[in-house]
Each structure stands twice: as C-alpha cells, then as structure tokens.
Amino acid sequence: MQSSETPILITGVAGFIGHAMAAALLSDGRGIVGLDNLNAYYDPALKHARLARLREHEKFAFHRLDLTDEPGMQALFGAHEFRRVVHLAAQAGVRYSIEAPGQYLSSNIAGLTVLLECCARHGVQHLLYASSSSVYGDTEQMPFAEKDAADRPRSVYAATKRAGELLAYAYARIHGLPSTGMRYFTVYGPWGRPDMAAMTFADDLLAGRPLKVFGDGRQRRAFTYIDDAVKATLAILERGAPAGRPPAALYNIGSDQDAELLEFIRILAGEMQCGCEIEFQPEPAGEMRATLPDTSAMRRDFGFEARVGLKQGLREFARWFREYSQQAVREPELRA
Ligand SMILES: NC(=O)c1ccc[n+]([C@@H]2O[C@H](COP(=O)([O-])OP(=O)(O)OC[C@H]3O[C@@H](n4cnc5c(N)ncnc54)[C@H](O)[C@@H]3O)[C@@H](O)[C@H]2O)c1
C-alpha cells in the first residue's frame, strides 16, 4: 500500500482543531482513523456533535481511547498501518493548569510518550503534533521566533507543551522518528472551544450578561482563524517529514496581525449585534501579555500566510455560534 493510501491517525479528533483537520482531509477523500477519550474538561455534547459530522463520511472510523492506555494504543497501531499521525489530543488551557496540573502531566507528557513509542515501533514516517505559543513564556523578544530558547514557561500547560517538543526531539534523535511540532497561536472559529475567549464572550453576549475580562483587556493576541490553522497543518502534512538530522522541526502557526482583547470583543459584539458591558477582573497568573509569531519560516518553507482577518473570522464564528446555541437549546426540549 502507498503511504498516501493508508489511513491518517488524528488524535483529539473530537476536539476543536482535530475535528476541523479531520473534516478537511475527509472532504478530500482521505481515510481517517480518529481517537479521543471524550473527557469532560468542557461539555462532551459539543465533542459528540463534532463527531456526528465526521461520521457522515464513509472513510471515518472512531476509537474512544485514552493516550495513556498503552495496550489499547499498541493494539490500535497494530491494527492499522499508520504512516502519518496528526497528534492534537492534549489537556489544553492555561488557567485550568493551575487547578489540575496532574491532568496536564498525564495527557501531555505520559500520553505523548505512549504515542511516541507507538509511532517509533510501528514505522510512522511523519508525526505532526500540536505545541503552543505559550512555550515562549517570559520573554521580551517579539515577535516570537522558533529559534528562541523558550525555556521560561509561565504555566504548567506551557511547561508540558515545551516538554512535549523536547520528547519529540529525543525520539527523532534516538529512533529517527520524523516529527514536526506546530506552535499554534490562539485559534478561534466555528466549532471552537468553550473555555476560550470567542465562545465565553459570545455566550455572555447572547445571554445579556456582562463580559468578564481578566486584566485590563489590553493584552494582545495573534488571533488565528481555524481555516488558516488547518491550511498550515495540511501544508506540513502534504510536504512530508523534515529533512534535518535529527528529523525534527518546529513552526509557528499564527496570524501576524495581532489585536487587543478589547478590539476582539468590540468586533465580536458588533457581529453578534449585541450590546456589551465589561466587568474587569484581576489578571490571573500564567497569562501572557502579548503573543505575536514570527511567521517567516512558514512563509519560506510552505508559502503559507494566514489570510482571514478578525472581522471576517468573527462573522463566520458568530453565525455558527447563533445556530449552534439555538440547536443546543432545542435538543433537550426535543428529548423531553
Ligand atoms: N485552540 C488553540 O487556540 C490552541 C492554541 C495552542 C495550542 N493548541 C493545542 O492544539 C491541540 C488541539 O487543541 P484544541 O483547541 O482542539 O483542544 P480541544 O480540547 O478541543 O481538543 C483536544 C481533544 O483531545 C482529547 N483528549 C485530551 N486528553 C486526551 C487523552 N489523554 N487521550 C485521548 N484524548 C484526549 C479531548 O477530549 C479533546 O477532544 C492541543 O494540543 C492544544 O494544546 C490549541
């Protein structure tokens, strides 16, 4: 079988980015095996709704599996001839890592190590895995470049993401497992994550509640639309494994047009046609003041540039959010 014909494994397939990646590949006729433990970090109903969309495709198979279930993972790799793996499962979220650090160590370090073992032992030719802009941590250097040291994390989440990159490097060095780490910058869009700004604010806007803004709202983010994040990931997947020695690469994936959180809220409220009142709260530990990627490596190696601006992206998001929340209200009524 040619490597392009074997199914691609996507971990975290019921998650925000995993589901969007799987949808893009399935629409292109690729076979996808997806795994996810469907945990309750946020409402699993949203994960089930994402999966229902993917199940409409014939070439999609789903396994409910935890990354740390080593026998289960080995059996999955034994049953399929995966040549390419896109690893997006993780315990995400900066704030929750203050409350529940153990979850981050389990999924992002122990779980990742099980996955790396499986990839190394079963002949995977390219592992793509999600890292995060948060690895840049305490630094005055802006924009963030892949060559920066990234050794002063501001949260347990960031520390586990950086540890993940180092583990992937070690597996490339020891076993020659080719890998590319994708440092995503604040991804938003339809089917997004309820713990992130777009969805929490949209929820409050629709309900007429004041929006809780942590800090002064002047923090800057490189808000990146989901379609741009998927396009960049697809470009890396299609081009294949990195050629260096060891074959391990890292790329920033983000928009180079950053914006203040207050600007993001102003545009979102406009697109949702809602009035908006803001309640400022103390800034929590772990938050970054600003994130801005140096995007020159993605441009040089893949000709990739993020194209969707905040206004267009938030318009698409607001349209989806209204529909999804009406459906979510209707469904319990239908079941009653
Ligand atoms: N969304 C962003 O802005 C962003 C930014 C930077 C990095 N990332 C990274 O991108 C990846 C995808 O993020 P997302 O926003 O789609 O998050 P998400 O929480 O929506 O998706 C992650 C999925 O992984 C699953 N999962 C978690 N632990 C697991 C385990 N031990 N075994 C099996 N499945 C498990 C969850 O159930 C979830 O469906 C993550 O690695 C995240 O850290 C995301």
PDBQT file of the ligand as one rigid body, heavy atoms in Angstrom, charges set to zero:
ROOT
HETATM    1  N1  LIG A 401      -7.090  26.117  20.218  1.00  0.00    +0.000 N 
HETATM    2  C1  LIG A 401      -5.982  26.843  20.383  1.00  0.00    +0.000 C 
HETATM    3  O1  LIG A 401      -6.005  28.071  20.303  1.00  0.00    +0.000 OA
HETATM    4  C2  LIG A 401      -4.661  26.177  20.648  1.00  0.00    +0.000 A 
HETATM    5  C3  LIG A 401      -3.530  27.017  20.799  1.00  0.00    +0.000 A 
HETATM    6  C4  LIG A 401      -2.285  26.405  21.029  1.00  0.00    +0.000 A 
HETATM    7  C5  LIG A 401      -2.177  25.033  21.085  1.00  0.00    +0.000 A 
HETATM    8  N2  LIG A 401      -3.284  24.254  20.961  1.00  0.00    +0.000 N 
HETATM    9  C6  LIG A 401      -3.097  22.802  21.021  1.00  0.00    +0.000 C 
HETATM   10  O2  LIG A 401      -3.754  22.219  19.916  1.00  0.00    +0.000 OA
HETATM   11  C7  LIG A 401      -4.288  20.939  20.266  1.00  0.00    +0.000 C 
HETATM   12  C8  LIG A 401      -5.769  20.902  19.988  1.00  0.00    +0.000 C 
HETATM   13  O3  LIG A 401      -6.401  21.901  20.783  1.00  0.00    +0.000 OA
HETATM   14  P1  LIG A 401      -7.965  22.170  20.732  1.00  0.00    +0.000 P 
HETATM   15  O4  LIG A 401      -8.158  23.624  20.879  1.00  0.00    +0.000 OA
HETATM   16  O5  LIG A 401      -8.557  21.434  19.597  1.00  0.00    +0.000 OA
HETATM   17  O6  LIG A 401      -8.385  21.486  22.127  1.00  0.00    +0.000 OA
HETATM   18  P2  LIG A 401      -9.611  20.518  22.479  1.00  0.00    +0.000 P 
HETATM   19  O7  LIG A 401      -9.611  20.406  23.969  1.00  0.00    +0.000 OA
HETATM   20  O8  LIG A 401     -10.844  20.987  21.805  1.00  0.00    +0.000 OA
HETATM   21  O9  LIG A 401      -9.173  19.137  21.831  1.00  0.00    +0.000 OA
HETATM   22  C9  LIG A 401      -8.361  18.191  22.477  1.00  0.00    +0.000 C 
HETATM   23  C10 LIG A 401      -9.067  16.836  22.420  1.00  0.00    +0.000 C 
HETATM   24  O10 LIG A 401      -8.195  15.861  22.995  1.00  0.00    +0.000 OA
HETATM   25  C11 LIG A 401      -8.950  14.968  23.792  1.00  0.00    +0.000 C 
HETATM   26  N3  LIG A 401      -8.047  14.436  24.826  1.00  0.00    +0.000 N 
HETATM   27  C12 LIG A 401      -7.486  15.111  25.861  1.00  0.00    +0.000 A 
HETATM   28  N4  LIG A 401      -6.726  14.283  26.600  1.00  0.00    +0.000 NA
HETATM   29  C13 LIG A 401      -6.782  13.067  25.988  1.00  0.00    +0.000 A 
HETATM   30  C14 LIG A 401      -6.206  11.811  26.283  1.00  0.00    +0.000 A 
HETATM   31  N5  LIG A 401      -5.421  11.616  27.353  1.00  0.00    +0.000 N 
HETATM   32  N6  LIG A 401      -6.486  10.763  25.458  1.00  0.00    +0.000 NA
HETATM   33  C15 LIG A 401      -7.289  10.920  24.391  1.00  0.00    +0.000 A 
HETATM   34  N7  LIG A 401      -7.879  12.102  24.066  1.00  0.00    +0.000 NA
HETATM   35  C16 LIG A 401      -7.628  13.159  24.872  1.00  0.00    +0.000 A 
HETATM   36  C17 LIG A 401     -10.079  15.820  24.367  1.00  0.00    +0.000 C 
HETATM   37  O11 LIG A 401     -11.216  15.020  24.700  1.00  0.00    +0.000 OA
HETATM   38  C18 LIG A 401     -10.366  16.795  23.230  1.00  0.00    +0.000 C 
HETATM   39  O12 LIG A 401     -11.443  16.352  22.431  1.00  0.00    +0.000 OA
HETATM   40  C19 LIG A 401      -3.918  20.733  21.735  1.00  0.00    +0.000 C 
HETATM   41  O13 LIG A 401      -2.696  20.021  21.783  1.00  0.00    +0.000 OA
HETATM   42  C20 LIG A 401      -3.700  22.149  22.253  1.00  0.00    +0.000 C 
HETATM   43  O14 LIG A 401      -2.832  22.155  23.352  1.00  0.00    +0.000 OA
HETATM   44  C21 LIG A 401      -4.514  24.791  20.726  1.00  0.00    +0.000 A 
ENDROOT
TORSDOF 0
